[in-house]
Amino acid sequence: MRGFTVTNVKERPKEARKTIRVVLAEDQTMVLGALAALLEIEGDISVVAQARNGNEALEAVLANLPDVFITDIEMPNMSGLDVAAELKRRRTGTRVIIVTTFARTGYLRRALEAGASGYLLKDMRAEELADSVRRVHQGLRVIHPELATEAWGEMDPLTDRERQVLRLAGEGMASGDIASELGLSDGTVRNYLSEAISKLGASNRVEAARIARTKGWL
């Protein structure tokens, strides 16, 4: 009968095109919406969840287990790099793309160490983002060309704890408040700050935080 598929024919049916499932994280609502709209235009990419801070992003990825997670770096609660590192620790299998305004090799280095497969700048064309999602989904690595050759230049001298303490100090928190926030003693916090200031050749914690942020180490 016309219009119906006969099951005993030798010809194999065409395989349905695989959809790449994506979770997006961005704290600026307009940018988040724009990224989602650009990706949804593509026939083989589906945005299954959107998040506006690090905690939401981690929950969304763990709940949906997408193929690709696209995230900004600086977000409330957890940074995109923190989320990427946690996904790597949990071995979720989700591939991570960092999309940011920060063209800094320090951030790129930390992104790669956290397991990210892509590091892109927000000034790219829409088709470049979609193509990068496909390439990362295939197991390839995609890095913005301006940064690729400089990725392993100047080494980040800070330890994770020094970076954490210096970030809070750079936000204006006093040593006692940092100690309470991180569950450390006041003296331990001062020691971490002293080490960070010395490593960066700074005269105080404010200058140290500025230097580290400029280089992408915070």
N, C-alpha and C positions, 0 to 999 in steps of 0.2 A: 504494500500500500504506500502511495507516495507521501513523503513528508515524515516518514518514520525510519529509524535506523534499524537495519537488519543485523542481528547479533552474530550470524554465522558467516558473514562475509570475510574474506581473507585480508582486506585492506584494514590496517590499524588506524584507529581514530587519532586525530591530531592531539598531541599532548598539550594540556593547558599551560599557559605561561605562568611561571612561578612568580608569586608576589613577594617582594622583599619587605619584611615587616620592620618598621622603624619607630623608635621612641625619641621624642624631641625634648630638650631641656634648655630653657632660656628665661631669664628673669624679666626681660622686657617684653611685655605682652604683644606689642605691635610687631616686634621682630619675630617672636614665636609664631604668631599668626601668619606672617609673610612666609616664613620657612615652610610651615605646614602646607600652605596653599601652593607653593612652588613644587613641592614634592608630590602632592596629590594629583597634580596635572599629569604626572608620569603614569603610564599604564601598568608598570611593573613594580611600583613602590606604594606602600600603604602606611600611613601614619596611624599607629594603633593607640598611642597615648602621648600626652603633652604634660610637661611639668615646669613649674616656675621657681623651684628651689632645689637644692641638692637632696634633701630628704625625700621630697616627692619624686624626684628622678630615680633614686635608688629603689623606692617602692614600686614605681611604674615598671622598671626593667625587671625586677624580680617577679612581679605579678604577670607580666606579659612575655618575658623571655624573647625579646625581639632579635632579629638578625643583626641589626645595626642600631647603635645608640649614638645620637648626635647631641653634643652638649657645648655650651659656653664654658669658659673657665670660672669667672667670678660670679657666684650665685650665693644667696643666703643659705645658712645652715651648713652646707658642704659645698666645696668648690667642685667644678667638673672634674678636676684632676683627682680629688679625693674619691669621687664616685667611681671613676675609672679604676683607681687602685683597688677599691673594695670589690668591684666586679672581677678584677683579675684574681684577687685573693679567693673569691668564691667559685672561680672557674665556671662562670655561667655560659661561656661560649659566645656571648654577645660581643660583636666587634664595635670598637669605639672610634668616633670621629670627633675631634675638637674643632669647633668653628668659632673663631674669636677675632677681636680687633688687635690683639697683641702680637706684633711681629717680632717676638723676642726669642732668641735661641734658648734662653734659660727655661722658658715655658715649654718650648718644643722638647728639650731634653727630658724634662720631668714628665711630659705627656707620653713620650716613648717608653720611659722607665715604668710608667703606670700601666703600660700595655696597650696604649692607643695605636690604632692602625692608620689614622689619618689626622693631619693638622692643617686646617685651611683657614684662610682669612675671609672676613665677611664681605670684602669688596669683590669677590669672585662673581662670575656670571651664573645664572640659575642652572644652565645646562652643565656647568662644571660641577656643581654640587651633586646633581643627579648621577652624573657619570662617576663621581668619586664614591658615591654610595654603592654603585654596582661593582666597582673595582675592589673596594674593601670587602664587600660581600663575597667576592671570589677568592679572598685570601691575600689580596695585594695590599701594599702600603702606599698611601698617597700623602705627599707633603708639599706644601706651597713652595714653588721653585725658588723664591727669594730666600728661603730659610734652609733649604735642603743642603746646600754646600757649607753652611755655617753651623750645622746641627751639633757638631762635636768640637766646638771651639773652646771658649773659656769654661773651665770646670766650676760647678757650683760647690763652694766650700762648706756650706751649711749642712748640719745634720737635720733630720726631720724634726726633732724636738727644738733645736735652735730656731728653725724656721717658724715653727708653731708659736713659740714665745715671742719672737721678734715681730711676727704679724700682729699679735695682740698689742704689743707695745706700740707699734706703728699706728694702731687705731686709737691710741691715747690712754690705754689702760695702765694703771700703776702696777708695780711689782706684786703688791699684796693681792690685788684683784686678779692678776694673772695666775698667781699661786692657787687661789680659790677656784678659779675656772678650770684649771688643769689638774687639780689635786696634788700639787707640789708644795714644798716649803718655800718660804720667801727667799731664803738663802740660795736654794737651788735655782730659782728663777733668775736671781741676780747673776749667778755663775753662768747660766746659759746666755744671758744678755751680754755679759762681759766677753765671753768667747766669740759671740757673733760680731760684736763691735770690733774686736781685735782682728778677726779674720777678714773683715771688710775694710779695714784701715779707716774706720770712722771715728769721730770724736765723741759721739753719744748715740743713744738708741734711736733717736729720731733720724739722724743722718744715716745710720746703719740700715734702718727700714727703707729709707728713700733709695739708697744704693741698691739694695737687694730687689726692691720692686722694679726699679728701672731695668735691671738685668733679667727680670723674669724669674727670680729665685724665691719670691713669696707667693 
